Amino acid sequence: MRKWVFAFLLVILLSYGVSHYVTKDADDSKVEIDDASEPPQDGQMISVSKEQVYQGDLLLVNTDYALHPEGIRSDIVSLSKRQDLVKGYGLLDQSVQLSESVVKSFSKMVEGAKEDGVEHFLINSGYRDADKQDQLYRDMGHDYALPAYHSEHNLGVSLDIGSTEAKMDEAEEGKWLKKHSAEYGFILRYPKGKEEITGIQYEPWHFRYVGVAHSAIMQEQDLTLEQYLDKLKQTKAISITIDGQKYTVTYYPIVGDSATVNVPQGKRYDISGNNYDGVIVTVYE
């Protein structure tokens, strides 16, 4: 009888753990995810236009989904001309460009790595305009590059990170980023073992900014951006609590020219499109 009760309780606990669990990283930061969350019910309904589908941090850009011009970040800067932003890392050459807000998040990440004794970072590549991407595609071919507007580098939120000490799959910088980049809103965009999903070979140097809530969920549940966006469509809403800060992420489809979404009153929220059929609202609770 006792064995039966124990087995029953074990099944309940394991079932609960599928959709709701708490983890701790090496720094004892608490991360709690609830896949069974409901979209926020309070707040106000606002209209979101079709154009919003093609703007934001969560745009899926690949061979199937081309970047729309409105999705390119408006705050692209040339880092060689902004030495105030280049602190704690080097640039491969003078042509590196990136979104200013992403650079600031990257700088915070570099500072965090330095506290752990990891400090030989290099930005090899960042934003590329359509002409530069098209030239790269012609020079390297489809096995090593993507056409213009089909590469994440056209967004302004992705960057190729290197180490001055070793190749990234061997360097301490690469190892540290795999473990900690999600804490700063970045994901390893093309991980090993996910090639059939992303359509891109393993790239230990290619990181992308998506925002802290999203990067944490993707890391904890081992999801690529493709898998994460699909999961949001299936579950509708996911809540995550990171060190006491709760975020609720909700997917809304957009059919036609616009849709209405629920946003809070008096609370911060972000809206990002997925670049094909809807928007994701992230509420800071």
N, C-alpha and C positions, 0 to 999 in steps of 0.2 A: 504493500500500500504506500509506504513512504517513498519507494522508488518511483511509483506511478505519479505521485504528487510532484516529486522533484523533476521528473521528465516533463510534466505539464508546465511547470513554472519555467523550465529552461526554454521550451518552445515559445512561450509568451515573450520572454525576454529577448530571444533571438529575433522574433517577428518585429518587436518594437524597435530593435536596433537597426532594422533595415531602413526605416524612415526617420529615425530620430536618434542622434548619438552625439556624444561629447568626446572630443579628443584634446590632448595636450601636446604641444610641440616641445622641443628641447628647452625652450625658454619659459615653459609653464604658462604660455598664453592659451587661454581657453577659447575653443571654437565649438559652437553648438549649431547643428543644422537640423532643420525640420522640413522634410520633403512634403509633409502632409499639410502644410500651412494653407490658410485661406487668404484670398486677396483682401486687402483692407476694405471695410464696409463703411467707415466714417469718412468724411471729407467732402470733396466736391467733384462733379463730373465736368471734364473739360474736353473740348474737341481737339483732336490731333489730326493734322493733314497727312496725306499720302507722302509728302516730301520728307516727313520725319523718319520714315522707314529707311531712308538712305543717309542718315546722319547719326553720329554718336560713337561711343567707345566699343560697341559690341557688333559692329558691322562684319559680316562674313564675306570676305573677299577671296575668291579662288578662281579656278578655271570655269566654274559654273556661274558665279555671281560677280559681275563686273562692278567696280566702284563707280558711283555717280559723282560728278564734279562737286556737288554740294557736300559730299562726305569727306573731302580733303580738309584737313585741319587748317584753320585760318591763322594760326599763330606759329607758322613755320619760321624758324630762325636759323641763320648760319652760325654754327657754334664757334668757328674761328674768329668771328667778329663779336662774340659775346663771351669774353674771357671771364666775366662775372658768373657765368653758368658752368664753366669748365673747371671744376674743383675736385681733385682726388682721382681723376682719370685722364687718359690721353686720347687723342684723336689720330686715326690712321693717316688722314690727310686733311687739307684745308677745305675740302668740299662737303664735309658732313653737315647735314641739316636735320632738324627734328622739331616736333611741336615743343614750344617753350614749356608748357605745363607738364609734358611728359619728361622733359629734361630735368625739371625740378624734382619730380618723383624719382627719377633715376639717381639724381645726386643724393637724395635721402637714403636710397638703397646702398649706394657706395659708402656713405658714412656708416651705415649699419654694418657693412662687411668689414670696414676698417677696424671697428671695435672688436671684431673677431680675428683680427690679424690678417685679413685678406684685402689686399690693396693694390693689385696690379691690373686694373681694368683698362680697357681700350674700347672706344666705339669705332667699329670698322665701317659701318654704313648705317644710314638712317633713311630720311625721306628722299625719294626720287621722283622727279616730275615725269610726265608721260614720255617726253622725248628721250630722257636718259634711260628709262625702263625699256623703251622700244629698241634703243641701241644695244642695250645689254642682251636683250632677247635675240636680236639678230647676230650678235657676236658669239653667244654661248649656246644658243639653241634651246629647245623646249625641255631637254633633260636637266638643265641647270638654271633656267630662268623662265619667267612667265611674261606674257604679253602685257603691254601697257594697260593699266586699270584692272588687271587681274592679280596684281601683286600687292601684298600688304604694305610694301615699302612706299606705295603711292598714297597711303593714308596719312602718314606722318606720325603714327603711334608705335611703329615697329622699328627695331634696331638690331643690328648684328653686333654682339658684344664679344670682344676678344680678351686675351690675357697676354701680357708681355713676357710671361714665364713659360707657357706651354700651350698646346692645343686645348680648346675648351673642354673636350670630353675627358681630358686628363688633368687640366689645371685646377687648382684650388678655387679659383674664381668661378669656374663652371660648376663645380660641386656645391659651392656655397649658394649659387643662384638657384639651382634645382631645389634646394631645401628651403630657401628663404625668400625668393623673389615674390611669391604670392602675398607675403606680408606687406608688400609695397604696391600691390596692384598689377604685377606683371605675371605673365605665364610663359613657360617654354612652349612655343606655338607648335612645333613639329617634333613631338617626342618619339623615342624609339618604341617600336611595337604598334604604332598608330598610323603607319604609312597608308594602309588601305582606307582609312577614314579621312585623313587630311589630303591624301593624294600627293604628298611631298615626302621625300626621304628625310630621315632623321637629321636635324640641324641643331646641334647643341649650343649654337651661338645665337639663334634667332629668338628673341624675346619680344613680347608685345604687351602694351598696357591695355588693361580692360577695366580696372577699378578694383578696389580692395575686396568688396563683397563677392564679386564674381570670381576673382582669382582664388579666393579662399575656398569657395565651393568646388571649383574645378580641381584644385589640388587635393582636397580632402576626398573627393569622389573619383579621382583619376579620370577626368573628362577633358577631351579636347573642346575647342570652341564649338565645333560642329555638334558634338554630343551634348554639350551644355544647352545650346539653343534648342535642340530637339527635346531635351528633358523639360525645359521650361514650357514648351508647347503642350507636353503631355500632363505635367503636374499643375500647370497654370500659375502656381505661386510656390516659392521656397523662402523660408526665413532662415537667417543665419545670425548668430550673436558672436561677436568677436570682442573679447575683453570687456564685456558689459554693453557694447554698442550693438543694438539690433537693427538689422536691415531686412526688409521684405521685398522680394523681387517677383514681379508679376508680368506675365506675358499677355498682350492684347493683340488679337488679329485686326488687320485693317483691310476691309473689303470695300472697294469703291474709292472715293476721293478722301474719305475721312472716317474717324471712329471716335467714340467717347471713351475716356479712361478715367479711373478714379484716382485722384491725387489728394494728399492731406492738406488741411488748413493749419498753418502755423508750424509745419515741419518741412525739413529739406527733402527734396526729391530730385531725381535725375531721370531723363527719358532718352533712350537710345533705340534706334531702329536695328533690325537684324539684317537689313539689306535685301530682303526678299518678300516678307509677307506680314510683318507686324512690328510692334514696339515693345520694349521692356521698360517698365517703370520700377525704379529702385527707391524705396522710401527709407529714410533714416529716422528710426523711431526712438 
